[in-house]
Amino acid sequence: MSPDHPPRPPGSRGQEGYSATPVKIIVSGGFGVGKTTLIGAASEIEPLTTEEYLTEISNGIDSLTGVERKSTTTVALDFGRLTFSRQQMVLYLFGTPGQDRFWFTWDDLVIGAVGAVVLVDTRRVTDAFAAVGYFEQRHIPFLVAINEFDNAPYRYTPAEVRTALEVPGHVPVVCCDARDERSAITVLLTLVDHALTHERTQPSPPVSPEARAYGAPA
């Protein structure tokens, strides 16, 4: 599966009046990793953001190491939409807050999600551990996307990041530029393909005796 259109201005993609499959995707990762940026790059609509300015109150709570120029933070969620007419599919993108104190919002955000993108900043690789563990524990398909920042002192390879985060071999680890539309869309489509593969390879749940009594196949 690949994007079925060239880059166009925000708001110009998609068609109305046809039935499309809704696909909910979570974009997660540590503080300042580029979640809002990736959703903004891929979204066909002006993304909904809940950005607030960082204040002195957050000093000592939110580490700005590696992201010293960051002045805002997501406090609830980011939202974007991406339509693929040929595939009759609409991606609904939900970005999570990056700070630990907003973890309580995650359980509600992931309800109904097909899969998740875990963004990684190689200057702060360990920030991704929590997100990786979260989706593993909940058996939600995910991939790891290395956001290659211009000022990163070293460009880690996907293999190095996989080892550092102990990511299982079946989970895709890819590189991206969250600012670039094509790169962001490629990450999202790779996740959709991975989630579909994951669904096909999972064993079917056992049928209960009650369901079998009503004619459900064993």
C-alpha positions as CSV (number, residue, x, y, z in Angstrom):
1,M,0.0,0.0,0.0
2,S,1.3,3.4,-0.9
3,P,0.0,7.0,-0.9
4,D,-2.4,7.4,-3.8
5,H,-1.8,11.1,-4.4
6,P,1.1,13.6,-4.7
7,P,1.6,16.1,-1.8
8,R,-1.1,18.7,-1.8
9,P,-1.9,21.7,0.5
10,P,-3.7,20.9,3.8
11,G,-7.4,20.4,3.3
12,S,-7.2,19.3,-0.3
13,R,-7.1,15.6,0.1
14,G,-10.0,13.2,0.4
15,Q,-13.5,12.9,-1.1
16,E,-17.0,13.2,0.4
17,G,-19.9,10.9,-0.3
18,Y,-18.3,7.5,-0.2
19,S,-18.1,4.8,2.4
20,A,-14.6,4.5,3.9
21,T,-13.2,2.3,6.6
22,P,-12.2,4.3,9.7
23,V,-8.8,3.4,11.1
24,K,-7.7,4.8,14.5
25,I,-4.0,5.3,15.0
26,I,-2.1,6.4,18.1
27,V,1.0,8.5,17.8
28,S,3.1,8.3,20.9
29,G,6.5,8.7,22.4
30,G,8.4,10.8,24.9
31,F,8.3,14.5,25.6
32,G,9.3,16.7,22.6
33,V,9.8,13.8,20.2
34,G,7.7,15.2,17.3
35,K,4.2,13.7,17.8
36,T,2.4,17.0,17.1
37,T,4.8,17.6,14.1
38,L,4.2,14.2,12.5
39,I,0.4,14.5,12.8
40,G,0.5,18.1,11.4
41,A,2.7,16.9,8.4
42,A,0.3,14.0,7.5
43,S,-3.1,15.5,8.3
44,E,-5.3,16.7,5.5
45,I,-7.1,19.0,7.9
46,E,-5.7,21.6,10.2
47,P,-4.8,19.4,13.1
48,L,-6.5,19.9,16.5
49,T,-3.9,20.5,19.1
50,T,-4.0,21.1,22.9
51,E,-0.6,22.8,23.1
52,E,0.1,25.0,26.1
53,Y,3.2,27.1,26.9
54,L,5.7,25.6,29.3
55,T,6.0,27.6,32.5
56,E,8.4,27.8,35.4
57,I,6.1,25.4,37.3
58,S,7.3,22.6,35.1
59,N,10.9,23.2,35.9
60,G,12.4,20.0,37.4
61,I,9.4,18.0,36.1
62,D,9.8,18.2,32.3
63,S,13.4,17.6,31.2
64,L,14.3,19.8,28.2
65,T,17.6,18.0,27.6
66,G,18.0,17.8,23.9
67,V,14.9,19.9,23.2
68,E,16.0,23.1,24.9
69,R,14.1,25.3,22.3
70,K,10.8,23.6,23.0
71,S,8.3,26.2,24.4
72,T,5.0,24.3,24.3
73,T,3.7,20.9,25.3
74,T,0.6,18.8,24.5
75,V,-1.6,18.5,27.6
76,A,-4.5,16.3,26.3
77,L,-4.2,15.1,22.7
78,D,-3.5,16.0,19.1
79,F,-5.9,15.0,16.3
80,G,-5.6,14.8,12.6
81,R,-7.2,13.0,9.6
82,L,-5.8,11.4,6.4
83,T,-8.1,10.0,3.7
84,F,-7.1,7.4,1.1
85,S,-9.8,7.3,-1.6
86,R,-8.5,4.4,-3.6
87,Q,-8.3,2.2,-0.5
88,Q,-11.5,3.6,0.9
89,M,-9.8,4.2,4.2
90,V,-9.6,7.2,6.6
91,L,-6.9,7.3,9.2
92,Y,-7.8,9.2,12.4
93,L,-4.6,10.2,14.2
94,F,-4.5,10.7,17.9
95,G,-1.4,12.0,19.5
96,T,-0.7,11.3,23.2
97,P,0.8,13.7,25.7
98,G,4.5,12.9,26.3
99,Q,4.8,13.7,30.0
100,D,4.4,11.0,32.6
101,R,1.9,13.0,34.6
102,F,-0.6,12.7,31.7
103,W,-0.4,8.9,31.5
104,F,-3.9,8.6,32.9
105,T,-5.3,9.8,29.5
106,W,-3.7,7.0,27.5
107,D,-6.2,4.3,28.4
108,D,-9.1,6.3,27.0
109,L,-7.2,7.4,23.9
110,V,-6.2,3.9,22.8
111,I,-9.8,2.5,22.9
112,G,-10.5,1.2,19.4
113,A,-7.0,1.8,18.1
114,V,-5.8,-0.4,15.3
115,G,-2.1,0.3,16.1
116,A,0.4,2.8,17.4
117,V,3.5,4.7,16.2
118,V,6.2,5.0,18.9
119,L,8.4,8.0,17.9
120,V,12.0,7.9,19.1
121,D,14.4,10.8,19.6
122,T,17.9,9.3,19.5
123,R,19.1,12.0,21.8
124,R,16.7,10.6,24.4
125,V,16.2,7.0,23.4
126,T,15.2,5.8,26.9
127,D,12.1,8.1,26.8
128,A,10.5,5.5,24.4
129,F,10.7,2.6,26.9
130,A,7.4,3.4,28.6
131,A,5.4,3.6,25.3
132,V,6.9,0.4,24.0
133,G,6.0,-1.4,27.2
134,Y,2.5,0.1,27.3
135,F,1.6,-1.2,23.8
136,E,3.3,-4.6,24.3
137,Q,1.3,-5.2,27.6
138,R,-1.9,-4.4,25.9
139,H,-1.2,-6.4,22.7
140,I,-1.7,-3.4,20.5
141,P,0.3,-3.6,17.2
142,F,2.9,-0.9,17.0
143,L,6.0,0.2,15.2
144,V,9.0,2.3,16.2
145,A,9.8,5.3,14.1
146,I,13.2,7.0,14.6
147,N,12.7,10.8,14.2
148,E,16.0,11.9,12.7
149,F,16.7,15.4,14.2
150,D,19.1,17.6,12.4
151,N,21.2,18.3,15.6
152,A,21.4,14.7,16.8
153,P,25.1,13.9,17.6
154,Y,24.8,10.4,16.2
155,R,22.4,8.8,13.7
156,Y,21.5,5.4,15.2
157,T,20.5,2.6,12.9
158,P,17.2,0.8,13.2
159,A,19.1,-2.3,14.4
160,E,20.8,-0.3,17.2
161,V,17.5,1.2,18.3
162,R,15.8,-2.2,18.3
163,T,18.5,-3.6,20.5
164,A,18.5,-0.6,22.9
165,L,14.7,-0.7,23.3
166,E,14.5,-4.5,23.3
167,V,12.0,-4.4,20.5
168,P,10.8,-7.8,19.3
169,G,11.9,-8.9,15.8
170,H,8.4,-8.8,14.3
171,V,7.9,-5.1,15.2
172,P,9.0,-2.7,12.4
173,V,11.7,-0.1,13.2
174,V,12.0,2.6,10.6
175,C,13.6,6.0,10.2
176,C,11.5,9.1,9.4
177,D,11.5,12.9,9.3
178,A,8.3,13.9,11.2
179,R,8.3,17.3,9.4
180,D,8.1,15.7,6.0
181,E,4.6,14.8,4.6
182,R,5.7,11.8,2.5
183,S,7.9,10.5,5.4
184,A,5.1,10.8,7.9
185,I,2.5,9.1,5.6
186,T,4.9,6.3,4.9
187,V,5.3,5.6,8.6
188,L,1.5,5.5,9.0
189,L,1.0,3.2,6.1
190,T,3.7,0.9,7.3
191,L,1.9,0.7,10.6
192,V,-1.4,-0.2,8.9
193,D,0.2,-3.0,6.9
194,H,1.9,-4.3,10.1
195,A,-1.4,-4.2,12.0
196,L,-3.2,-6.1,9.2
197,T,-0.5,-8.7,9.2
198,H,-0.7,-9.0,13.0
199,E,-4.4,-9.5,12.8
200,R,-4.2,-12.2,10.2
201,T,-1.5,-14.1,12.1
202,Q,-3.3,-14.0,15.5
203,P,-5.1,-17.2,16.5
204,S,-8.9,-16.9,16.7
205,P,-10.3,-16.8,20.2
206,P,-12.0,-19.9,21.5
207,V,-15.8,-20.1,20.9
208,S,-17.7,-20.3,24.2
209,P,-20.2,-23.2,24.7
210,E,-23.0,-20.6,24.8
211,A,-22.1,-19.2,21.4
212,R,-21.7,-22.6,19.9
213,A,-25.2,-23.5,21.1
214,Y,-26.4,-20.6,18.9
215,G,-24.7,-22.0,15.8
216,A,-21.3,-20.2,16.0
217,P,-18.6,-22.3,14.2
218,A,-16.1,-24.0,16.6
